[in-house]
Amino acid sequence: MLEIIMMGVCVVGMFRVAENDNESGILWGGVTALLCILGVMFVPLPYARELIAFGLAFLLLIAYKVLRK
């Protein structure tokens, strides 16, 4: 149950970060949700998988912004 709450917090947090960077919050929130779901399937660490997914989505957002310019 706590893991589902953490997933929601990660998705909403990435939505807010993307909106503040003038990017599509829905897109980046969806990417984070997808990474969280994939983390549940492939990462055996119970609560760290959401943090890993959020960090990976954040790094993808930074890489996207750097490559776009």
Chimera marker file (.cmm) of the C-alpha trace (Angstrom):
<marker_set name="trace">
<marker id="1" x="0.000" y="0.000" z="0.000" r="1" g="1" b="0" radius="0.5"/>
<marker id="2" x="2.800" y="2.394" z="0.870" r="1" g="1" b="0" radius="0.5"/>
<marker id="3" x="4.464" y="1.609" z="-2.429" r="1" g="1" b="0" radius="0.5"/>
<marker id="4" x="1.365" y="2.718" z="-4.372" r="1" g="1" b="0" radius="0.5"/>
<marker id="5" x="1.341" y="5.991" z="-2.435" r="1" g="1" b="0" radius="0.5"/>
<marker id="6" x="5.032" y="6.469" z="-3.211" r="1" g="1" b="0" radius="0.5"/>
<marker id="7" x="4.317" y="5.839" z="-6.899" r="1" g="1" b="0" radius="0.5"/>
<marker id="8" x="1.625" y="8.531" z="-6.854" r="1" g="1" b="0" radius="0.5"/>
<marker id="9" x="3.959" y="10.979" z="-5.132" r="1" g="1" b="0" radius="0.5"/>
<marker id="10" x="6.654" y="10.311" z="-7.743" r="1" g="1" b="0" radius="0.5"/>
<marker id="11" x="4.240" y="10.824" z="-10.641" r="1" g="1" b="0" radius="0.5"/>
<marker id="12" x="2.815" y="14.043" z="-9.199" r="1" g="1" b="0" radius="0.5"/>
<marker id="13" x="6.309" y="15.280" z="-8.335" r="1" g="1" b="0" radius="0.5"/>
<marker id="14" x="7.557" y="14.699" z="-11.868" r="1" g="1" b="0" radius="0.5"/>
<marker id="15" x="4.413" y="16.376" z="-13.217" r="1" g="1" b="0" radius="0.5"/>
<marker id="16" x="5.220" y="19.468" z="-11.141" r="1" g="1" b="0" radius="0.5"/>
<marker id="17" x="8.892" y="19.477" z="-12.157" r="1" g="1" b="0" radius="0.5"/>
<marker id="18" x="7.997" y="19.235" z="-15.847" r="1" g="1" b="0" radius="0.5"/>
<marker id="19" x="5.348" y="21.956" z="-15.587" r="1" g="1" b="0" radius="0.5"/>
<marker id="20" x="7.857" y="24.278" z="-13.894" r="1" g="1" b="0" radius="0.5"/>
<marker id="21" x="10.324" y="23.639" z="-16.736" r="1" g="1" b="0" radius="0.5"/>
<marker id="22" x="7.653" y="24.537" z="-19.321" r="1" g="1" b="0" radius="0.5"/>
<marker id="23" x="7.373" y="20.938" z="-20.515" r="1" g="1" b="0" radius="0.5"/>
<marker id="24" x="4.354" y="18.658" z="-20.786" r="1" g="1" b="0" radius="0.5"/>
<marker id="25" x="3.547" y="17.523" z="-17.264" r="1" g="1" b="0" radius="0.5"/>
<marker id="26" x="1.168" y="14.821" z="-18.462" r="1" g="1" b="0" radius="0.5"/>
<marker id="27" x="3.840" y="13.316" z="-20.724" r="1" g="1" b="0" radius="0.5"/>
<marker id="28" x="6.535" y="13.255" z="-18.043" r="1" g="1" b="0" radius="0.5"/>
<marker id="29" x="4.107" y="12.058" z="-15.390" r="1" g="1" b="0" radius="0.5"/>
<marker id="30" x="3.162" y="9.219" z="-17.735" r="1" g="1" b="0" radius="0.5"/>
<marker id="31" x="6.811" y="8.380" z="-18.343" r="1" g="1" b="0" radius="0.5"/>
<marker id="32" x="7.365" y="8.250" z="-14.590" r="1" g="1" b="0" radius="0.5"/>
<marker id="33" x="4.303" y="6.038" z="-14.095" r="1" g="1" b="0" radius="0.5"/>
<marker id="34" x="5.555" y="3.688" z="-16.817" r="1" g="1" b="0" radius="0.5"/>
<marker id="35" x="9.005" y="3.528" z="-15.218" r="1" g="1" b="0" radius="0.5"/>
<marker id="36" x="7.428" y="2.810" z="-11.821" r="1" g="1" b="0" radius="0.5"/>
<marker id="37" x="5.373" y="-0.033" z="-13.288" r="1" g="1" b="0" radius="0.5"/>
<marker id="38" x="8.425" y="-1.453" z="-15.064" r="1" g="1" b="0" radius="0.5"/>
<marker id="39" x="10.355" y="-1.136" z="-11.813" r="1" g="1" b="0" radius="0.5"/>
<marker id="40" x="7.783" y="-3.286" z="-10.047" r="1" g="1" b="0" radius="0.5"/>
<marker id="41" x="8.366" y="-5.999" z="-12.631" r="1" g="1" b="0" radius="0.5"/>
<marker id="42" x="12.169" y="-5.870" z="-12.832" r="1" g="1" b="0" radius="0.5"/>
<marker id="43" x="13.688" y="-4.299" z="-9.675" r="1" g="1" b="0" radius="0.5"/>
<marker id="44" x="13.624" y="-6.524" z="-6.598" r="1" g="1" b="0" radius="0.5"/>
<marker id="45" x="14.144" y="-3.682" z="-4.081" r="1" g="1" b="0" radius="0.5"/>
<marker id="46" x="10.725" y="-2.905" z="-2.558" r="1" g="1" b="0" radius="0.5"/>
<marker id="47" x="10.727" y="0.852" z="-1.895" r="1" g="1" b="0" radius="0.5"/>
<marker id="48" x="13.821" y="1.888" z="-3.799" r="1" g="1" b="0" radius="0.5"/>
<marker id="49" x="12.254" y="1.084" z="-7.171" r="1" g="1" b="0" radius="0.5"/>
<marker id="50" x="10.052" y="4.202" z="-7.074" r="1" g="1" b="0" radius="0.5"/>
<marker id="51" x="13.015" y="6.381" z="-6.190" r="1" g="1" b="0" radius="0.5"/>
<marker id="52" x="15.019" y="4.802" z="-9.004" r="1" g="1" b="0" radius="0.5"/>
<marker id="53" x="12.153" y="5.408" z="-11.437" r="1" g="1" b="0" radius="0.5"/>
<marker id="54" x="11.829" y="9.062" z="-10.348" r="1" g="1" b="0" radius="0.5"/>
<marker id="55" x="15.575" y="9.602" z="-10.655" r="1" g="1" b="0" radius="0.5"/>
<marker id="56" x="15.657" y="7.996" z="-14.081" r="1" g="1" b="0" radius="0.5"/>
<marker id="57" x="12.704" y="10.093" z="-15.287" r="1" g="1" b="0" radius="0.5"/>
<marker id="58" x="14.395" y="13.243" z="-13.953" r="1" g="1" b="0" radius="0.5"/>
<marker id="59" x="17.623" y="12.366" z="-15.780" r="1" g="1" b="0" radius="0.5"/>
<marker id="60" x="15.646" y="11.688" z="-18.964" r="1" g="1" b="0" radius="0.5"/>
<marker id="61" x="14.009" y="15.119" z="-18.657" r="1" g="1" b="0" radius="0.5"/>
<marker id="62" x="17.401" y="16.783" z="-18.245" r="1" g="1" b="0" radius="0.5"/>
<marker id="63" x="18.843" y="14.852" z="-21.208" r="1" g="1" b="0" radius="0.5"/>
<marker id="64" x="15.822" y="15.788" z="-23.334" r="1" g="1" b="0" radius="0.5"/>
<marker id="65" x="16.229" y="19.474" z="-22.509" r="1" g="1" b="0" radius="0.5"/>
<marker id="66" x="19.979" y="19.379" z="-23.246" r="1" g="1" b="0" radius="0.5"/>
<marker id="67" x="19.589" y="17.526" z="-26.546" r="1" g="1" b="0" radius="0.5"/>
<marker id="68" x="16.720" y="19.738" z="-27.678" r="1" g="1" b="0" radius="0.5"/>
<marker id="69" x="18.838" y="22.888" z="-27.493" r="1" g="1" b="0" radius="0.5"/>
<link id1="1" id2="2" r="1" g="1" b="0" radius="0.2"/>
<link id1="2" id2="3" r="1" g="1" b="0" radius="0.2"/>
<link id1="3" id2="4" r="1" g="1" b="0" radius="0.2"/>
<link id1="4" id2="5" r="1" g="1" b="0" radius="0.2"/>
<link id1="5" id2="6" r="1" g="1" b="0" radius="0.2"/>
<link id1="6" id2="7" r="1" g="1" b="0" radius="0.2"/>
<link id1="7" id2="8" r="1" g="1" b="0" radius="0.2"/>
<link id1="8" id2="9" r="1" g="1" b="0" radius="0.2"/>
<link id1="9" id2="10" r="1" g="1" b="0" radius="0.2"/>
<link id1="10" id2="11" r="1" g="1" b="0" radius="0.2"/>
<link id1="11" id2="12" r="1" g="1" b="0" radius="0.2"/>
<link id1="12" id2="13" r="1" g="1" b="0" radius="0.2"/>
<link id1="13" id2="14" r="1" g="1" b="0" radius="0.2"/>
<link id1="14" id2="15" r="1" g="1" b="0" radius="0.2"/>
<link id1="15" id2="16" r="1" g="1" b="0" radius="0.2"/>
<link id1="16" id2="17" r="1" g="1" b="0" radius="0.2"/>
<link id1="17" id2="18" r="1" g="1" b="0" radius="0.2"/>
<link id1="18" id2="19" r="1" g="1" b="0" radius="0.2"/>
<link id1="19" id2="20" r="1" g="1" b="0" radius="0.2"/>
<link id1="20" id2="21" r="1" g="1" b="0" radius="0.2"/>
<link id1="21" id2="22" r="1" g="1" b="0" radius="0.2"/>
<link id1="22" id2="23" r="1" g="1" b="0" radius="0.2"/>
<link id1="23" id2="24" r="1" g="1" b="0" radius="0.2"/>
<link id1="24" id2="25" r="1" g="1" b="0" radius="0.2"/>
<link id1="25" id2="26" r="1" g="1" b="0" radius="0.2"/>
<link id1="26" id2="27" r="1" g="1" b="0" radius="0.2"/>
<link id1="27" id2="28" r="1" g="1" b="0" radius="0.2"/>
<link id1="28" id2="29" r="1" g="1" b="0" radius="0.2"/>
<link id1="29" id2="30" r="1" g="1" b="0" radius="0.2"/>
<link id1="30" id2="31" r="1" g="1" b="0" radius="0.2"/>
<link id1="31" id2="32" r="1" g="1" b="0" radius="0.2"/>
<link id1="32" id2="33" r="1" g="1" b="0" radius="0.2"/>
<link id1="33" id2="34" r="1" g="1" b="0" radius="0.2"/>
<link id1="34" id2="35" r="1" g="1" b="0" radius="0.2"/>
<link id1="35" id2="36" r="1" g="1" b="0" radius="0.2"/>
<link id1="36" id2="37" r="1" g="1" b="0" radius="0.2"/>
<link id1="37" id2="38" r="1" g="1" b="0" radius="0.2"/>
<link id1="38" id2="39" r="1" g="1" b="0" radius="0.2"/>
<link id1="39" id2="40" r="1" g="1" b="0" radius="0.2"/>
<link id1="40" id2="41" r="1" g="1" b="0" radius="0.2"/>
<link id1="41" id2="42" r="1" g="1" b="0" radius="0.2"/>
<link id1="42" id2="43" r="1" g="1" b="0" radius="0.2"/>
<link id1="43" id2="44" r="1" g="1" b="0" radius="0.2"/>
<link id1="44" id2="45" r="1" g="1" b="0" radius="0.2"/>
<link id1="45" id2="46" r="1" g="1" b="0" radius="0.2"/>
<link id1="46" id2="47" r="1" g="1" b="0" radius="0.2"/>
<link id1="47" id2="48" r="1" g="1" b="0" radius="0.2"/>
<link id1="48" id2="49" r="1" g="1" b="0" radius="0.2"/>
<link id1="49" id2="50" r="1" g="1" b="0" radius="0.2"/>
<link id1="50" id2="51" r="1" g="1" b="0" radius="0.2"/>
<link id1="51" id2="52" r="1" g="1" b="0" radius="0.2"/>
<link id1="52" id2="53" r="1" g="1" b="0" radius="0.2"/>
<link id1="53" id2="54" r="1" g="1" b="0" radius="0.2"/>
<link id1="54" id2="55" r="1" g="1" b="0" radius="0.2"/>
<link id1="55" id2="56" r="1" g="1" b="0" radius="0.2"/>
<link id1="56" id2="57" r="1" g="1" b="0" radius="0.2"/>
<link id1="57" id2="58" r="1" g="1" b="0" radius="0.2"/>
<link id1="58" id2="59" r="1" g="1" b="0" radius="0.2"/>
<link id1="59" id2="60" r="1" g="1" b="0" radius="0.2"/>
<link id1="60" id2="61" r="1" g="1" b="0" radius="0.2"/>
<link id1="61" id2="62" r="1" g="1" b="0" radius="0.2"/>
<link id1="62" id2="63" r="1" g="1" b="0" radius="0.2"/>
<link id1="63" id2="64" r="1" g="1" b="0" radius="0.2"/>
<link id1="64" id2="65" r="1" g="1" b="0" radius="0.2"/>
<link id1="65" id2="66" r="1" g="1" b="0" radius="0.2"/>
<link id1="66" id2="67" r="1" g="1" b="0" radius="0.2"/>
<link id1="67" id2="68" r="1" g="1" b="0" radius="0.2"/>
<link id1="68" id2="69" r="1" g="1" b="0" radius="0.2"/>
</marker_set>
